[in-house]
């Protein structure tokens, strides 16, 4: 499950900002996963320490799989960078892969 956390500076953005739905659509395509296993969280922050030029910080946590090699991740990060650049933002991207045998989650029933 790719968990994609998008952090952006609070307030108006001259170029607008992509919706969670549009980010979700892009990420499911980039990560080649069903919509049901991709989670997008967008958070506005009043302040942050940032790398010069960045307007968005993206933290991705995804399951380690055989096809998620260093070169494959580099391609995915380039695609994510392009998506945000087209939408008027410079993205600083971090990807962390985890061992799926150590994953536990629980969704309570209504």
VENLIN-V284085 format. One record per residue. N is the residue number from 1. RES is the residue in one letter. PSI is psi in whole degrees, -180 to 180 (* if undefined). NEAR is the number of other ideal C-beta (glycine too) atoms within 8 Angstrom. Layout:
n->N res->RES psi->PSI near->NEAR
n->N res->RES psi->PSI near->NEAR
//
This chain:
n->1 res->X psi->108 near->8
n->2 res->X psi->124 near->13
n->3 res->X psi->115 near->9
n->4 res->X psi->112 near->13
n->5 res->X psi->121 near->10
n->6 res->X psi->119 near->12
n->7 res->X psi->133 near->10
n->8 res->X psi->155 near->14
n->9 res->X psi->136 near->10
n->10 res->X psi->154 near->6
n->11 res->X psi->178 near->5
n->12 res->X psi->147 near->3
n->13 res->X psi->132 near->11
n->14 res->X psi->-30 near->5
n->15 res->X psi->8 near->7
n->16 res->X psi->-169 near->7
n->17 res->X psi->139 near->9
n->18 res->X psi->148 near->9
n->19 res->X psi->162 near->6
n->20 res->X psi->-37 near->7
n->21 res->X psi->-41 near->6
n->22 res->X psi->-36 near->9
n->23 res->X psi->-42 near->14
n->24 res->X psi->-45 near->11
n->25 res->X psi->-45 near->8
n->26 res->X psi->-44 near->11
n->27 res->X psi->-38 near->13
n->28 res->X psi->-33 near->12
n->29 res->X psi->-48 near->7
n->30 res->X psi->-44 near->10
n->31 res->X psi->-6 near->10
n->32 res->X psi->55 near->5
n->33 res->X psi->157 near->9
n->34 res->X psi->153 near->6
n->35 res->X psi->-33 near->7
n->36 res->X psi->-15 near->4
n->37 res->X psi->5 near->7
n->38 res->X psi->129 near->14
n->39 res->X psi->131 near->7
n->40 res->X psi->129 near->10
n->41 res->X psi->124 near->8
n->42 res->X psi->125 near->9
n->43 res->X psi->132 near->8
n->44 res->X psi->135 near->8
n->45 res->X psi->138 near->9
n->46 res->X psi->-25 near->5
n->47 res->X psi->157 near->4
n->48 res->X psi->163 near->7
n->49 res->X psi->127 near->2
n->50 res->X psi->160 near->7
n->51 res->X psi->141 near->5
n->52 res->X psi->128 near->4
n->53 res->X psi->-25 near->5
n->54 res->X psi->143 near->10
n->55 res->X psi->-7 near->9
n->56 res->X psi->138 near->12
n->57 res->X psi->127 near->12
n->58 res->X psi->123 near->14
n->59 res->X psi->117 near->9
n->60 res->X psi->132 near->13
n->61 res->X psi->122 near->10
n->62 res->X psi->157 near->13
n->63 res->X psi->135 near->10
n->64 res->X psi->128 near->8
n->65 res->X psi->160 near->5
n->66 res->X psi->-33 near->4
n->67 res->X psi->-1 near->5
n->68 res->X psi->66 near->10
n->69 res->X psi->172 near->7
n->70 res->X psi->-51 near->5
n->71 res->X psi->-38 near->6
n->72 res->X psi->-39 near->9
n->73 res->X psi->-36 near->11
n->74 res->X psi->-41 near->8
n->75 res->X psi->-44 near->8
n->76 res->X psi->-42 near->11
n->77 res->X psi->-37 near->10
n->78 res->X psi->-39 near->8
n->79 res->X psi->-40 near->9
n->80 res->X psi->-45 near->15
n->81 res->X psi->-44 near->10
n->82 res->X psi->-44 near->8
n->83 res->X psi->-48 near->12
n->84 res->X psi->-35 near->13
n->85 res->X psi->-42 near->10
n->86 res->X psi->-32 near->6
n->87 res->X psi->12 near->11
n->88 res->X psi->23 near->8
n->89 res->X psi->148 near->12
n->90 res->X psi->119 near->9
n->91 res->X psi->130 near->13
n->92 res->X psi->119 near->10
n->93 res->X psi->134 near->9
n->94 res->X psi->132 near->8
n->95 res->X psi->131 near->10
n->96 res->X psi->127 near->8
n->97 res->X psi->142 near->9
n->98 res->X psi->157 near->10
n->99 res->X psi->116 near->6
n->100 res->X psi->-22 near->7
n->101 res->X psi->-14 near->4
n->102 res->X psi->3 near->6
n->103 res->X psi->138 near->8
n->104 res->X psi->138 near->4
n->105 res->X psi->160 near->4
n->106 res->X psi->128 near->4
n->107 res->X psi->117 near->4
n->108 res->X psi->146 near->4
n->109 res->X psi->144 near->3
n->110 res->X psi->* near->2
//
